[in-house]
Amino acid sequence: VPSLRLSPPCPCRVSSVLNRDAKQFGKKHMFDASEETCWNSDQGTCQWVTLDFPHTVKVSQLHIQFQGGFSSRLCTLEGCRAGEELVKISDLYPQDINAMQISFGTVFQVEETVLDKLKITFENSTDFFGRIVVYHLGVLGERL
């Protein structure tokens, strides 16, 4: 079964936006395929992104591109079905680089990847102030 791009379009929430300037640094910039724009969180520990899918999905890949120096050493993935509590799926350990990073592999081949909501928590920012900068976020998988 081919993987579909599951995000966007789906409702998305973020923990914060730098200086509350959503026009320049808002969440929509993670999905606009532009190399010039990004979501930039405000400072503080444990920034996060949630995606609420309009249909139940099975996640197979996560694509993420940080700005080097503003990445996360540890990303915790949680997910759930509609009306349920979030359950931890896996931990990812991205590199502190500008390049697109793609997570494949066995961590996604678990029952909990069938979900309606996905939360990515950036646990350990490489930035002293805890800021996270994401140029691209893509979730691939299949609609069920």
Disulfide bonds with the S-S distance in Angstrom:
none
